[in-house]
Amino acid sequence: MKRPLCHPVTIGGKTIGGNLFLAPMAGFTDMPFRSICIAHGADLTYTEMISAEGLYRDSDKTADMMQRAPGETDYVIQLFMGSTTPIAKAVEQVQPLNPVMIDVNCGCPVPKVTKTGSGSALMKKPQMITSIVQEIKRYTSIPVSVKFRLGWDADHVNFLEFAQAALDGGAEALTLHARLRTEGYAPYAHWERLTELGEYLDKKGEHPLLIGSGDLFTAKDVVRMLRTTPVDAVMIARGAIGNPFIFQDVKALAQGEEALQLTPQIRTEVMMEHLDKTIALYGEKSACHQFRKCATFYLKGMRDVGEAKRMLTKAESRGDYLAVCQLLTTPLGT
């Protein structure tokens, strides 16, 4: 019998209730955002990229980024590093938090990360990911996953070799963001490579959890990836910013039901809930500045939002955000 599109998955002997994951995104997937996504159907959430070097140096700020969000029973801590040096101490700090997995970032294309040999720079040294995974597993029984790209550039497309290197180290899960490092986040992700990776793993008799990433902006995109590629789970990134509803919408569409009709009232209520959680963590002044980058995404799909967007660029207080919500939910002519 063919399994349903949305289904439980097993990671290291632990069953996760579903296969819709919130991706790690620097500057976005903090505790408030993860909490909002869980409330709207995310089955597993990832922290922002955590510097293993920062943990090695006992950075309190780095350690704070690993704390669980309210209601976050299962989560993944994503680490980035360019060598094995900081791993022992980093794992020592991760271990008590008992994440479902430790994920190694080998996909970030940002120069300030790659110049340290971390992120997608590791794609140039497949042997290093073998050593990194082996070193993590030396200190913990927590499952290890690896997130990576197709390669460093068009002349070095080595995702199959890299996947094998991660498995050789003992990785239990693989996440492929189906773009090259040089492609950044530009359209379009090469989903056919997910199929190529799936076929490679079948041929080799390898059975890690296979997670797909790239161009998952709508619930329909997610359903299409689940239907047309061999992935076991999906990792939703930018498609969830300002749209935590995407998780529940995928589940509805996968069952042949209609997605939630998002009225301005629903959007603004969830936006304020997200803001309030952000204020509780960072304080009102800092939160209201930080939240500007996320708030505008909640307006996507709404009509006549020019003035609201202008107001958001200057929002300094919770009251400023409430004024935006009032503008968006007040019928024209009243």
Secondary structure, DSSP 8 states (H G I E B T S, - for coil): ----SS--EEETTEEES-SEEE---TTT-SHHHHHHHHHTT-SEEE---EEHHHHHTT-HHHHHTT---TT--SEEEEEE-SSSTTHHHHHHHHGGG--SEEEEEE----HHHHTTT-GGGGGG-HHHHHHHHHHHHHH--S-EEEEE-SBSSTT-B-HHHHHHHHHHHT-SEEEEE-SBGGGTT-S---THHHHHHHHHHHHHT---EEEEES---SHHHHHHHHHHS--SEEEE-GGGTT-TTHHHHHHHHHTT-------HHHHHHHHHHHHHHHHHHH-HHHHHHHTHHHHHHHTTT-SS-HHHHHHHTT--SHHHHHHHHHHHHS-TT-
